[in-house]
Amino acid sequence: MLIPQTLDVDADRNECLDLRGEMLCSPHCETLEEVLKRVQFKNINLEATSLDDEGSVALFDMVEYYESATHLNISRNNNIGVRGWQACSRMIKRVRHIDRKIVSYRCTVFT
């Protein structure tokens, strides 16, 4: 169950979009685009959201295109495969404003 979060669409960046533990399949990721193209965040927490290749590729593309976050936590998503990690790598290379990414199963931090 999602906990309601207050978003300020007029702020430069909202503090956090916390979806930790929520099931995110591909249709959910596509729906998130409506939020990410209107609101930016300091942190997006997608820990243990059961992301798969298709959903993670879509999310990384959105974070890159809309510059949605400065910190992104994708730890504990064991279903991300090669395509997802490749999309994550492309996002890391292309987006300069992201300060930190937690991108491995063990929460390795790249800065």
OpenMM code with the backbone's topology and positions (N, CA, C; nanometers):
from openmm import Vec3, app, unit

residues = "MET LEU ILE PRO GLN THR LEU ASP VAL ASP ALA ASP ARG ASN GLU CYS LEU ASP LEU ARG GLY GLU MET LEU CYS SER PRO HIS CYS GLU THR LEU GLU GLU VAL LEU LYS ARG VAL GLN PHE LYS ASN ILE ASN LEU GLU ALA THR SER LEU ASP ASP GLU GLY SER VAL ALA LEU PHE ASP MET VAL GLU TYR TYR GLU SER ALA THR HIS LEU ASN ILE SER ARG ASN ASN ASN ILE GLY VAL ARG GLY TRP GLN ALA CYS SER ARG MET ILE LYS ARG VAL ARG HIS ILE ASP ARG LYS ILE VAL SER TYR ARG CYS THR VAL PHE THR".split()
positions = [
    Vec3(0.0845, -0.1184, 0.0000),
    Vec3(0.0000, 0.0000, 0.0000),
    Vec3(0.0884, 0.1239, 0.0000),
    Vec3(0.0610, 0.2152, -0.0875),
    Vec3(0.1374, 0.3395, -0.0943),
    Vec3(0.0959, 0.4339, 0.0166),
    Vec3(0.1940, 0.4949, 0.0788),
    Vec3(0.1672, 0.5970, 0.1796),
    Vec3(0.1572, 0.7294, 0.1064),
    Vec3(0.0495, 0.8053, 0.1255),
    Vec3(0.0353, 0.9329, 0.0538),
    Vec3(0.1542, 1.0250, 0.0813),
    Vec3(0.2020, 1.0882, -0.0234),
    Vec3(0.3131, 1.1796, -0.0121),
    Vec3(0.2712, 1.3139, -0.0690),
    Vec3(0.3087, 1.4207, -0.0018),
    Vec3(0.2759, 1.5543, -0.0488),
    Vec3(0.3844, 1.6008, -0.1452),
    Vec3(0.3424, 1.6448, -0.2621),
    Vec3(0.4364, 1.6938, -0.3624),
    Vec3(0.4088, 1.8403, -0.3899),
    Vec3(0.5139, 1.9189, -0.3957),
    Vec3(0.5033, 2.0605, -0.4278),
    Vec3(0.5487, 2.0797, -0.5715),
    Vec3(0.4541, 2.0963, -0.6624),
    Vec3(0.4886, 2.1085, -0.8047),
    Vec3(0.5606, 2.2388, -0.8358),
    Vec3(0.5583, 2.3352, -0.7430),
    Vec3(0.6262, 2.4624, -0.7649),
    Vec3(0.7689, 2.4639, -0.7102),
    Vec3(0.8061, 2.3639, -0.6322),
    Vec3(0.9405, 2.3581, -0.5743),
    Vec3(1.0424, 2.3189, -0.6811),
    Vec3(1.1678, 2.3637, -0.6632),
    Vec3(1.2740, 2.3191, -0.7539),
    Vec3(1.2837, 2.1674, -0.7498),
    Vec3(1.2952, 2.1127, -0.6306),
    Vec3(1.3000, 1.9679, -0.6099),
    Vec3(1.2303, 1.9334, -0.4795),
    Vec3(1.1417, 1.8349, -0.4859),
    Vec3(1.0816, 1.7802, -0.3657),
    Vec3(1.1850, 1.6915, -0.2979),
    Vec3(1.1678, 1.6707, -0.1691),
    Vec3(1.2667, 1.5953, -0.0929),
    Vec3(1.2786, 1.4501, -0.1396),
    Vec3(1.1667, 1.3764, -0.1453),
    Vec3(1.1792, 1.2335, -0.1704),
    Vec3(1.0522, 1.1746, -0.2316),
    Vec3(1.0711, 1.0846, -0.3245),
    Vec3(0.9657, 0.9971, -0.3724),
    Vec3(1.0056, 0.8593, -0.3232),
    Vec3(0.9358, 0.8102, -0.2220),
    Vec3(0.9731, 0.6852, -0.1569),
    Vec3(0.8754, 0.5755, -0.1957),
    Vec3(0.9212, 0.4852, -0.2816),
    Vec3(0.8394, 0.3721, -0.3248),
    Vec3(0.8981, 0.2399, -0.2740),
    Vec3(0.9814, 0.2486, -0.1741),
    Vec3(1.0496, 0.1316, -0.1182),
    Vec3(0.9489, 0.0210, -0.0843),
    Vec3(0.9765, -0.0983, -0.1368),
    Vec3(0.8959, -0.2146, -0.1063),
    Vec3(0.7682, -0.2296, -0.1875),
    Vec3(0.7351, -0.1305, -0.2688),
    Vec3(0.6155, -0.1404, -0.3535),
    Vec3(0.6491, -0.2199, -0.4792),
    Vec3(0.5562, -0.2985, -0.5269),
    Vec3(0.5758, -0.3766, -0.6492),
    Vec3(0.5631, -0.2839, -0.7702),
    Vec3(0.6705, -0.2705, -0.8473),
    Vec3(0.6682, -0.1879, -0.9685),
    Vec3(0.6906, -0.2762, -1.0901),
    Vec3(0.5837, -0.3057, -1.1614),
    Vec3(0.5990, -0.3763, -1.2886),
    Vec3(0.5988, -0.2716, -1.4003),
    Vec3(0.6192, -0.3142, -1.5214),
    Vec3(0.6345, -0.2211, -1.6336),
    Vec3(0.5211, -0.1194, -1.6471),
    Vec3(0.3927, -0.1595, -1.6376),
    Vec3(0.2861, -0.0582, -1.6484),
    Vec3(0.2942, 0.0491, -1.5387),
    Vec3(0.3364, 0.0096, -1.4178),
    Vec3(0.3523, 0.1076, -1.3102),
    Vec3(0.4633, 0.2069, -1.3443),
    Vec3(0.5716, 0.1558, -1.4012),
    Vec3(0.6843, 0.2424, -1.4367),
    Vec3(0.6426, 0.3440, -1.5424),
    Vec3(0.5639, 0.3007, -1.6400),
    Vec3(0.5171, 0.3931, -1.7430),
    Vec3(0.4259, 0.5000, -1.6825),
    Vec3(0.3447, 0.4618, -1.5863),
    Vec3(0.2560, 0.5576, -1.5194),
    Vec3(0.3360, 0.6602, -1.4401),
    Vec3(0.4475, 0.6177, -1.3820),
    Vec3(0.5327, 0.7107, -1.3065),
    Vec3(0.5848, 0.8253, -1.3924),
    Vec3(0.5870, 0.8055, -1.5232),
    Vec3(0.6352, 0.9115, -1.6115),
    Vec3(0.5535, 1.0385, -1.5951),
    Vec3(0.4251, 1.0257, -1.5709),
    Vec3(0.3399, 1.1437, -1.5513),
    Vec3(0.3848, 1.2251, -1.4303),
    Vec3(0.4334, 1.1580, -1.3266),
    Vec3(0.4851, 1.2281, -1.2082),
    Vec3(0.6224, 1.2866, -1.2386),
    Vec3(0.7100, 1.2040, -1.2959),
    Vec3(0.8493, 1.2457, -1.3159),
    Vec3(0.8659, 1.3578, -1.4170),
    Vec3(0.7720, 1.3730, -1.5082),
    Vec3(0.7869, 1.4840, -1.6023),
    Vec3(0.7350, 1.6152, -1.5457),
    Vec3(0.6669, 1.6107, -1.4333),
    Vec3(0.6138, 1.7325, -1.3715),
    Vec3(0.6848, 1.7723, -1.2424),
    Vec3(0.7438, 1.6751, -1.1742),
    Vec3(0.8014, 1.6991, -1.0421),
    Vec3(0.9411, 1.6385, -1.0369),
    Vec3(1.0359, 1.7139, -0.9823),
    Vec3(1.1718, 1.6641, -0.9635),
    Vec3(1.1950, 1.6396, -0.8147),
    Vec3(1.2884, 1.5489, -0.7854),
    Vec3(1.3137, 1.5069, -0.6477),
    Vec3(1.4624, 1.5109, -0.6166),
    Vec3(1.4923, 1.5287, -0.4882),
    Vec3(1.6296, 1.5113, -0.4430),
    Vec3(1.6604, 1.3622, -0.4366),
    Vec3(1.5653, 1.2845, -0.3869),
    Vec3(1.5844, 1.1408, -0.3710),
    Vec3(1.4666, 1.0648, -0.4299),
    Vec3(1.4965, 0.9585, -0.5025),
    Vec3(1.3945, 0.8626, -0.5435),
    Vec3(1.4394, 0.7282, -0.4885),
    Vec3(1.3572, 0.6699, -0.4025),
    Vec3(1.3908, 0.5436, -0.3391),
    Vec3(1.3082, 0.4325, -0.4019),
    Vec3(1.3749, 0.3461, -0.4788),
    Vec3(1.3098, 0.2333, -0.5442),
    Vec3(1.3634, 0.1011, -0.4895),
    Vec3(1.4079, 0.1022, -0.3642),
    Vec3(1.4638, -0.0179, -0.3029),
    Vec3(1.3585, -0.1275, -0.2941),
    Vec3(1.3956, -0.2480, -0.3348),
    Vec3(1.3113, -0.3677, -0.3231),
    Vec3(1.1735, -0.3494, -0.3862),
    Vec3(1.1724, -0.2963, -0.5080),
    Vec3(1.0452, -0.2732, -0.5777),
    Vec3(1.0197, -0.3759, -0.6874),
    Vec3(1.0985, -0.4813, -0.6913),
    Vec3(1.0838, -0.5898, -0.7895),
    Vec3(1.0965, -0.5407, -0.9336),
    Vec3(1.1803, -0.4413, -0.9550),
    Vec3(1.2042, -0.3931, -1.0912),
    Vec3(1.2621, -0.5044, -1.1771),
    Vec3(1.2162, -0.5127, -1.3011),
    Vec3(1.2722, -0.6064, -1.3967),
    Vec3(1.3425, -0.5265, -1.5059),
    Vec3(1.3914, -0.5964, -1.6071),
    Vec3(1.4625, -0.5288, -1.7157),
    Vec3(1.3779, -0.4218, -1.7828),
    Vec3(1.2588, -0.4587, -1.8249),
    Vec3(1.1737, -0.3652, -1.8989),
    Vec3(1.1396, -0.2415, -1.8161),
    Vec3(1.0994, -0.2621, -1.6918),
    Vec3(1.0645, -0.1493, -1.6057),
    Vec3(1.1839, -0.0630, -1.5715),
    Vec3(1.2984, -0.1257, -1.5456),
    Vec3(1.4163, -0.0470, -1.5088),
    Vec3(1.4674, 0.0348, -1.6273),
    Vec3(1.4634, -0.0227, -1.7477),
    Vec3(1.5056, 0.0531, -1.8659),
    Vec3(1.4183, 0.1771, -1.8813),
    Vec3(1.2872, 0.1603, -1.8667),
    Vec3(1.1958, 0.2745, -1.8783),
    Vec3(1.2256, 0.3791, -1.7713),
    Vec3(1.2442, 0.3354, -1.6470),
    Vec3(1.2710, 0.4303, -1.5381),
    Vec3(1.4030, 0.5046, -1.5569),
    Vec3(1.5089, 0.4348, -1.5959),
    Vec3(1.6373, 0.5013, -1.6148),
    Vec3(1.6283, 0.6033, -1.7275),
    Vec3(1.5566, 0.5689, -1.8332),
    Vec3(1.5376, 0.6643, -1.9424),
    Vec3(1.4630, 0.7889, -1.8945),
    Vec3(1.3614, 0.7691, -1.8098),
    Vec3(1.2844, 0.8832, -1.7579),
    Vec3(1.3688, 0.9709, -1.6668),
    Vec3(1.4446, 0.9077, -1.5767),
    Vec3(1.5296, 0.9845, -1.4847),
    Vec3(1.6301, 1.0660, -1.5651),
    Vec3(1.6836, 1.0064, -1.6693),
    Vec3(1.7785, 1.0779, -1.7549),
    Vec3(1.7102, 1.1924, -1.8302),
    Vec3(1.6001, 1.1647, -1.8949),
    Vec3(1.5348, 1.2630, -1.9805),
    Vec3(1.4775, 1.3807, -1.9012),
    Vec3(1.4098, 1.3514, -1.7898),
    Vec3(1.3446, 1.4569, -1.7114),
    Vec3(1.4319, 1.5115, -1.5994),
    Vec3(1.5538, 1.4568, -1.5839),
    Vec3(1.6423, 1.4967, -1.4746),
    Vec3(1.5669, 1.4907, -1.3421),
    Vec3(1.5081, 1.3759, -1.3162),
    Vec3(1.4115, 1.3576, -1.2080),
    Vec3(1.4696, 1.3536, -1.0680),
    Vec3(1.5972, 1.3182, -1.0544),
    Vec3(1.6504, 1.2991, -0.9191),
    Vec3(1.7987, 1.3322, -0.9125),
    Vec3(1.8442, 1.3668, -0.7916),
    Vec3(1.9867, 1.3821, -0.7682),
    Vec3(2.0432, 1.2598, -0.6962),
    Vec3(1.9588, 1.1824, -0.6299),
    Vec3(1.9968, 1.0572, -0.5643),
    Vec3(1.8945, 0.9514, -0.6026),
    Vec3(1.9420, 0.8334, -0.6390),
    Vec3(1.8538, 0.7262, -0.6831),
    Vec3(1.8967, 0.5967, -0.6170),
    Vec3(1.8051, 0.5341, -0.5429),
    Vec3(1.8329, 0.4075, -0.4752),
    Vec3(1.7574, 0.2969, -0.5470),
    Vec3(1.8316, 0.2054, -0.6094),
    Vec3(1.7686, 0.0918, -0.6770),
    Vec3(1.8177, -0.0394, -0.6176),
    Vec3(1.8646, -0.0380, -0.4948),
    Vec3(1.9180, -0.1584, -0.4322),
    Vec3(1.8076, -0.2613, -0.4093),
    Vec3(1.8506, -0.3866, -0.3945),
    Vec3(1.7619, -0.5004, -0.3653),
    Vec3(1.6557, -0.5218, -0.4736),
    Vec3(1.6934, -0.5020, -0.5983),
    Vec3(1.6077, -0.5336, -0.7130),
    Vec3(1.6770, -0.6429, -0.7942),
    Vec3(1.6600, -0.7659, -0.7518),
    Vec3(1.7338, -0.8779, -0.8080),
    Vec3(1.6873, -0.9192, -0.9470),
    Vec3(1.5786, -0.8634, -0.9969),
    Vec3(1.5275, -0.9013, -1.1287),
    Vec3(1.5789, -0.8115, -1.2409),
    Vec3(1.6611, -0.7128, -1.2079),
    Vec3(1.7198, -0.6292, -1.3122),
    Vec3(1.8273, -0.7120, -1.3812),
    Vec3(1.8123, -0.7257, -1.5116),
    Vec3(1.9078, -0.8054, -1.5884),
    Vec3(2.0057, -0.7184, -1.6651),
    Vec3(2.0662, -0.7773, -1.7652),
    Vec3(2.1703, -0.7096, -1.8424),
    Vec3(2.1193, -0.5805, -1.9059),
    Vec3(2.0031, -0.5863, -1.9706),
    Vec3(1.9494, -0.4650, -2.0360),
    Vec3(1.9271, -0.3534, -1.9346),
    Vec3(1.8762, -0.3872, -1.8180),
    Vec3(1.8519, -0.2868, -1.7149),
    Vec3(1.9806, -0.2236, -1.6657),
    Vec3(2.0836, -0.3064, -1.6430),
    Vec3(2.2109, -0.2535, -1.5957),
    Vec3(2.2793, -0.1711, -1.7038),
    Vec3(2.2615, -0.2100, -1.8305),
    Vec3(2.3164, -0.1290, -1.9389),
    Vec3(2.2483, 0.0081, -1.9438),
    Vec3(2.1155, 0.0099, -1.9247),
    Vec3(2.0428, 0.1370, -1.9225),
    Vec3(2.0875, 0.2219, -1.8037),
    Vec3(2.1118, 0.1578, -1.6914),
    Vec3(2.1606, 0.2294, -1.5725),
    Vec3(2.2975, 0.2901, -1.6016),
    Vec3(2.3831, 0.2134, -1.6648),
    Vec3(2.5167, 0.2629, -1.6995),
    Vec3(2.5091, 0.3835, -1.7922),
    Vec3(2.4216, 0.3760, -1.8928),
    Vec3(2.4047, 0.4908, -1.9845),
    Vec3(2.3565, 0.6140, -1.9082),
    Vec3(2.2618, 0.5936, -1.8150),
    Vec3(2.2102, 0.7052, -1.7367),
    Vec3(2.3230, 0.7679, -1.6538),
    Vec3(2.4032, 0.6842, -1.5913),
    Vec3(2.5134, 0.7344, -1.5083),
    Vec3(2.6092, 0.8196, -1.5916),
    Vec3(2.6383, 0.7743, -1.7133),
    Vec3(2.7309, 0.8470, -1.8004),
    Vec3(2.6743, 0.9799, -1.8484),
    Vec3(2.5443, 0.9837, -1.8742),
    Vec3(2.4842, 1.1000, -1.9401),
    Vec3(2.4314, 1.2070, -1.8454),
    Vec3(2.3973, 1.1704, -1.7230),
    Vec3(2.3328, 1.2656, -1.6322),
    Vec3(2.4347, 1.3161, -1.5319),
    Vec3(2.4681, 1.4429, -1.5450),
    Vec3(2.5716, 1.5004, -1.4587),
    Vec3(2.5201, 1.5428, -1.3222),
    Vec3(2.3908, 1.5722, -1.3108),
    Vec3(2.3396, 1.6247, -1.1849),
    Vec3(2.3129, 1.5171, -1.0807),
    Vec3(2.3211, 1.3893, -1.1172),
    Vec3(2.3004, 1.2837, -1.0179),
    Vec3(2.4295, 1.2692, -0.9385),
    Vec3(2.4193, 1.2915, -0.8073),
    Vec3(2.5369, 1.2876, -0.7212),
    Vec3(2.5745, 1.1469, -0.6787),
    Vec3(2.4738, 1.0623, -0.6585),
    Vec3(2.5019, 0.9311, -0.6021),
    Vec3(2.3978, 0.8332, -0.6540),
    Vec3(2.4422, 0.7130, -0.6805),
    Vec3(2.3510, 0.6071, -0.7184),
    Vec3(2.3837, 0.4838, -0.6373),
    Vec3(2.2826, 0.4200, -0.5888),
    Vec3(2.3027, 0.2932, -0.5212),
    Vec3(2.2580, 0.1888, -0.6218),
    Vec3(2.3527, 0.1191, -0.6814),
    Vec3(2.3196, 0.0405, -0.7985),
    Vec3(2.3542, -0.1073, -0.7909),
    Vec3(2.3842, -0.1572, -0.6771),
    Vec3(2.4102, -0.3007, -0.6742),
    Vec3(2.3284, -0.3659, -0.5654),
    Vec3(2.3284, -0.4958, -0.5673),
    Vec3(2.2527, -0.5709, -0.4679),
    Vec3(2.3070, -0.5473, -0.3277),
    Vec3(2.4306, -0.5061, -0.3192),
    Vec3(2.4937, -0.4830, -0.1895),
    Vec3(2.5032, -0.3343, -0.1564),
    Vec3(2.4323, -0.2527, -0.2260),
    Vec3(2.4295, -0.1079, -0.1998),
    Vec3(2.5656, -0.0410, -0.2185),
    Vec3(2.6373, -0.0796, -0.3204),
    Vec3(2.7605, -0.0099, -0.3534),
    Vec3(2.7253, 0.1295, -0.3979),
    Vec3(2.7935, 0.2274, -0.3471),
    Vec3(2.7634, 0.3659, -0.3805),
    Vec3(2.8677, 0.4181, -0.4780),
    Vec3(2.8222, 0.4697, -0.5921),
    Vec3(2.9089, 0.5331, -0.6898),
    Vec3(2.8904, 0.6832, -0.6746),
    Vec3(3.0006, 0.7559, -0.6603),
    Vec3(2.9902, 0.9019, -0.6498),
    Vec3(3.0702, 0.9690, -0.7577),
] * unit.nanometer
topology = app.Topology()
chain = topology.addChain("A")
for resn in residues:
    res = topology.addResidue(resn, chain)
    for name in ("N", "CA", "C"):
        topology.addAtom(name, app.Element.getBySymbol(name[0]), res)
